[in-house]
Amino acid sequence: MPVQSNPLKPRLAGGETAFGTMMFEFLSPGLPQIARNAGADFLFYDMEHSGFDFVQMKTQIALCHGAGVVPLVRPPAKQYQFAARLLDCGAMGLMYQMVESAEEAEELVSWSRYPPRGERGALFGGAHDSYRTLDVAAGIAAAEARTLNIMLIETAKGLENVDAIAAVEGVDILHIGHLDLSISLGRPGDMSNPDLQAGIDAIAAAAAKHGRTAATVAGSLDWGRDLMRRGYRMISWSFDSMIIQDGLTAGIAALKSA
């Protein structure tokens, strides 16, 4: 039987654009299929800012596998124990917050790889392998081939070092954290801030230079289209609670006006 693969990784590496959304609040059993029916390629589950636990994540990841949606997770914190557990649950990529140096990126990448290329503890035949018995060498190669290492650039220091971070072998995606970055740059929430705008281009340039993908969350069509024009190819359309709130607000307002 073929090993578990991640169709998103080669698509992004080949220059394609992918779309999904972020989850902070809702974990319905039907969510991955609903997202897939809507055209989503991936779902980002955020464990840093939500109350999601590992059992919930393991369930959602399995549902994503069944629906053909790539499950990606931001761990609660940058700790090996969280990264290893989520990968063993079947996450196909991890997004690490506030990455600020090449040395830090190297360590984060190492958590997703088995020795001698990394330090991930060995477990095979579990959820990440679809509960199939694999040759160990094949399992190691498959795990590296499918795992996306995603670095959030959301501080002034991370922005300063973005080229060095992008140059780290094994880094796949540079994801801008635009709100945190605006705060770190001293202009909280000011998306027109020239320093933030320059940072947007710097991240895209570093990604293009080193063959990585630049990623963003698009809370508006204007923001998403603008960043796509500037080289961003992984786009999360808004996030769960905001999508529901925006849709409900628009519907209620339309009914009231009628």
Backbone torsions as a table, in degrees:
resi	resn	phi	psi	omega
1	MET	NA	144.5	179.5
2	PRO	-68.1	151.0	178.5
3	VAL	-77.0	160.5	179.0
4	GLN	-63.5	131.7	-178.7
5	SER	-126.9	165.3	-179.5
6	ASN	-119.0	102.1	-176.4
7	PRO	-66.1	-20.2	-177.4
8	LEU	-71.8	-35.3	-174.0
9	LYS	-62.2	-50.6	178.2
10	PRO	-67.9	-30.1	177.8
11	ARG	-63.4	-46.6	179.4
12	LEU	-66.9	-41.6	179.2
13	ALA	-62.4	-28.0	179.1
14	GLY	-86.5	4.0	175.4
15	GLY	95.4	5.3	179.1
16	GLU	-76.8	165.1	175.9
17	THR	-106.3	139.7	-178.8
18	ALA	-129.0	153.2	-175.2
19	PHE	-131.7	147.9	176.4
20	GLY	-163.9	-153.1	176.3
21	THR	-153.6	174.6	-178.0
22	MET	-114.8	145.2	-176.7
23	MET	-117.3	121.8	177.6
24	PHE	-121.7	-17.3	-166.1
25	GLU	-131.5	-40.9	-167.8
26	PHE	-116.8	136.7	-178.9
27	LEU	-135.1	64.0	176.9
28	SER	-72.6	146.8	174.7
29	PRO	-58.5	-29.0	-179.5
30	GLY	-85.0	-3.9	-172.7
31	LEU	-56.3	-51.3	-178.0
32	PRO	-59.7	-39.4	179.4
33	GLN	-69.3	-38.5	176.2
34	ILE	-60.3	-44.6	179.2
35	ALA	-62.7	-42.0	179.5
36	ARG	-64.0	-43.0	178.5
37	ASN	-61.9	-28.6	179.1
38	ALA	-80.4	-7.3	179.2
39	GLY	102.4	8.2	-179.0
40	ALA	-73.1	137.5	174.5
41	ASP	-89.7	-26.9	-174.6
42	PHE	-149.9	161.5	169.7
43	LEU	-127.1	131.7	173.5
44	PHE	-98.1	119.5	175.4
45	TYR	-101.4	124.1	-177.0
46	ASP	-100.1	115.1	177.5
47	MET	-98.4	-8.1	179.3
48	GLU	-74.5	-43.2	-172.4
49	HIS	-108.1	2.6	-177.9
50	SER	-113.1	-176.5	174.1
51	GLY	-103.6	16.3	-176.7
52	PHE	-63.7	140.0	176.3
53	ASP	-111.4	177.9	-172.7
54	PHE	-72.3	-32.3	176.8
55	VAL	-65.4	-43.1	176.5
56	GLN	-61.2	-41.4	179.9
57	MET	-65.3	-40.2	179.7
58	LYS	-62.7	-38.8	177.8
59	THR	-66.0	-48.7	-179.2
60	GLN	-62.6	-40.1	179.4
61	ILE	-61.7	-43.5	178.0
62	ALA	-62.4	-41.3	177.9
63	LEU	-64.1	-37.7	176.6
64	CYS	-62.5	-44.5	178.9
65	HIS	-57.8	-42.6	-179.0
66	GLY	-68.5	-31.7	-177.2
67	ALA	-88.9	-10.0	-178.4
68	GLY	81.4	27.6	175.6
69	VAL	-110.5	137.4	-178.5
70	VAL	-80.6	120.4	179.8
71	PRO	-87.9	123.9	178.5
72	LEU	-123.1	145.0	-173.8
73	VAL	-136.1	138.9	166.0
74	ARG	-95.7	114.8	-179.5
75	PRO	-62.6	163.4	179.1
76	PRO	-60.1	-31.8	-179.8
77	ALA	-159.6	167.5	179.7
78	LYS	-82.5	79.7	178.2
79	GLN	-135.7	140.5	-177.6
80	TYR	-56.2	-41.2	-176.0
81	GLN	-58.7	-36.3	179.2
82	PHE	-73.9	-44.1	-178.8
83	ALA	-61.2	-48.9	-177.0
84	ALA	-63.2	-40.3	-178.1
85	ARG	-66.2	-41.8	-179.8
86	LEU	-68.4	-37.9	176.6
87	LEU	-65.0	-40.2	177.7
88	ASP	-68.5	-24.7	174.8
89	CYS	-75.4	-11.9	177.2
90	GLY	109.8	5.8	175.7
91	ALA	-58.7	137.7	-178.6
92	MET	-98.6	4.5	176.3
93	GLY	-174.9	150.6	179.3
94	LEU	-126.9	137.9	179.2
95	MET	-110.9	118.5	-175.6
96	TYR	-101.4	131.8	-175.2
97	GLN	-79.3	147.1	170.2
98	MET	49.6	53.1	175.3
99	VAL	-77.6	131.0	-169.1
100	GLU	-126.5	-4.5	-178.6
101	SER	-154.9	161.5	176.1
102	ALA	-64.5	-37.5	-179.3
103	GLU	-63.2	-40.5	177.8
104	GLU	-66.5	-42.8	178.7
105	ALA	-61.1	-39.4	178.2
106	GLU	-61.1	-42.3	179.2
107	GLU	-65.4	-43.2	-179.2
108	LEU	-62.7	-42.1	176.8
109	VAL	-61.4	-39.2	-177.1
110	SER	-62.6	-27.1	-179.9
111	TRP	-68.2	-21.8	-177.8
112	SER	-93.7	-0.3	-174.4
113	ARG	-122.9	142.8	177.1
114	TYR	-81.2	155.8	175.7
115	PRO	-56.8	147.8	7.8
116	PRO	-89.1	-0.4	-176.3
117	ARG	-86.4	-7.5	-179.8
118	GLY	-161.2	-157.5	-175.4
119	GLU	-135.0	20.6	179.9
120	ARG	-69.2	134.6	177.5
121	GLY	-71.6	146.8	-171.0
122	ALA	-84.2	123.6	166.8
123	LEU	-146.2	125.6	179.4
124	PHE	-130.0	152.0	-178.5
125	GLY	84.9	9.3	179.0
126	GLY	-93.8	-158.3	-176.1
127	ALA	-58.7	-39.4	-178.3
128	HIS	-66.7	-19.9	176.0
129	ASP	-105.1	17.1	-177.8
130	SER	54.7	32.4	176.1
131	TYR	58.1	35.9	177.1
132	ARG	-111.4	144.9	176.9
133	THR	-79.6	124.3	-177.5
134	LEU	-121.7	153.9	164.9
135	ASP	-59.3	135.5	-173.6
136	VAL	-60.2	-45.7	-179.7
137	ALA	-61.1	-39.5	178.1
138	ALA	-66.7	-38.2	178.2
139	GLY	-64.4	-40.1	178.1
140	ILE	-63.5	-46.4	-179.2
141	ALA	-64.8	-40.4	-179.0
142	ALA	-66.0	-39.6	-179.5
143	ALA	-62.4	-43.0	179.4
144	GLU	-68.1	-38.2	-177.6
145	ALA	-67.4	-29.7	-174.5
146	ARG	-96.7	-16.6	-171.0
147	THR	-86.5	127.7	175.0
148	LEU	-95.7	126.4	175.2
149	ASN	-101.9	114.8	-169.5
150	ILE	-116.7	121.2	-177.1
151	MET	-106.9	120.4	176.5
152	LEU	-81.5	122.4	175.4
153	ILE	-101.8	103.8	-172.5
154	GLU	-145.1	19.8	173.5
155	THR	-135.3	160.1	178.4
156	ALA	-60.1	-38.6	179.6
157	LYS	-67.0	-42.0	176.9
158	GLY	-61.7	-39.9	178.3
159	LEU	-64.8	-41.0	178.7
160	GLU	-60.3	-34.6	-176.1
161	ASN	-103.8	16.9	-171.1
162	VAL	-63.0	-36.1	-179.9
163	ASP	-65.1	-42.3	178.9
164	ALA	-66.9	-37.5	177.4
165	ILE	-63.6	-45.4	-179.2
166	ALA	-63.8	-27.5	-177.6
167	ALA	-76.7	-13.0	-177.8
168	VAL	-66.8	126.3	178.7
169	GLU	-64.0	129.7	-178.4
170	GLY	102.8	-16.2	172.5
171	VAL	-74.4	129.5	-178.6
172	ASP	-106.3	-37.8	-170.4
173	ILE	-136.6	136.2	169.1
174	LEU	-106.4	114.9	-176.5
175	HIS	-109.1	119.9	178.0
176	ILE	-75.4	133.0	170.1
177	GLY	-103.6	84.9	-165.5
178	HIS	-67.0	-33.8	-179.7
179	LEU	-70.9	-48.7	176.9
180	ASP	-60.4	-38.5	-179.5
181	LEU	-65.5	-39.4	178.0
182	SER	-62.9	-37.6	177.6
183	ILE	-66.5	-45.3	-179.2
184	SER	-63.6	-30.9	179.8
185	LEU	-83.5	0.1	176.1
186	GLY	86.4	12.1	178.5
187	ARG	-130.7	68.8	-171.9
188	PRO	-57.9	122.5	175.9
189	GLY	78.7	-0.5	-178.1
190	ASP	-90.7	93.7	-176.1
191	MET	-74.1	-14.2	177.3
192	SER	-91.2	-0.6	178.6
193	ASN	-51.3	124.5	-178.5
194	PRO	-57.0	-35.5	178.9
195	ASP	-67.2	-39.6	177.5
196	LEU	-67.2	-42.9	178.8
197	GLN	-62.1	-39.3	175.9
198	ALA	-65.5	-36.1	178.0
199	GLY	-64.8	-38.6	176.8
200	ILE	-55.8	-46.2	-179.3
201	ASP	-71.2	-34.5	179.7
202	ALA	-65.3	-39.4	178.5
203	ILE	-66.2	-44.8	178.9
204	ALA	-62.8	-39.9	-179.3
205	ALA	-66.5	-42.0	179.0
206	ALA	-64.8	-40.5	178.4
207	ALA	-62.4	-47.0	-179.0
208	ALA	-64.8	-41.0	-178.2
209	LYS	-60.3	-38.5	-173.0
210	HIS	-106.1	11.0	177.5
211	GLY	72.0	30.6	177.5
212	ARG	-102.5	177.8	177.7
213	THR	-110.3	133.5	173.1
214	ALA	-92.1	135.2	-174.0
215	ALA	-130.5	154.2	179.3
216	THR	-153.1	162.3	165.8
217	VAL	-98.1	130.2	-179.6
218	ALA	-107.2	106.9	177.0
219	GLY	-85.0	-9.2	177.7
220	SER	-147.3	157.2	177.7
221	LEU	-62.9	-38.8	-179.6
222	ASP	-60.9	-45.1	-179.5
223	TRP	-64.5	-47.6	-177.8
224	GLY	-62.1	-46.8	-179.5
225	ARG	-65.1	-39.1	179.6
226	ASP	-62.4	-47.7	-178.5
227	LEU	-70.4	-30.7	173.9
228	MET	-63.8	-41.1	177.0
229	ARG	-62.3	-27.9	-176.8
230	ARG	-94.1	8.4	170.5
231	GLY	111.0	3.5	179.8
232	TYR	-82.9	130.7	-172.1
233	ARG	-123.1	0.9	175.6
234	MET	-125.1	110.5	-169.0
235	ILE	-121.2	119.4	171.6
236	SER	-95.1	116.2	178.0
237	TRP	-78.3	104.8	174.3
238	SER	53.4	-151.8	178.0
239	PHE	-149.7	164.8	-165.3
240	ASP	-52.2	-56.0	-175.2
241	SER	-66.1	-34.4	179.7
242	MET	-71.3	-37.3	177.3
243	ILE	-60.5	-45.5	179.5
244	ILE	-66.4	-44.3	-178.6
245	GLN	-64.8	-43.4	179.6
246	ASP	-62.5	-43.9	-179.7
247	GLY	-65.3	-41.8	-179.9
248	LEU	-67.3	-41.4	179.1
249	THR	-61.0	-46.1	-178.6
250	ALA	-65.2	-41.0	179.7
251	GLY	-66.4	-44.6	179.2
252	ILE	-64.5	-42.6	179.6
253	ALA	-62.5	-39.3	179.9
254	ALA	-66.3	-41.0	178.8
255	LEU	-65.8	-41.2	179.5
256	LYS	-63.6	-39.4	-177.7
257	SER	-71.3	-22.7	178.8
258	ALA	-77.3	NA	NA
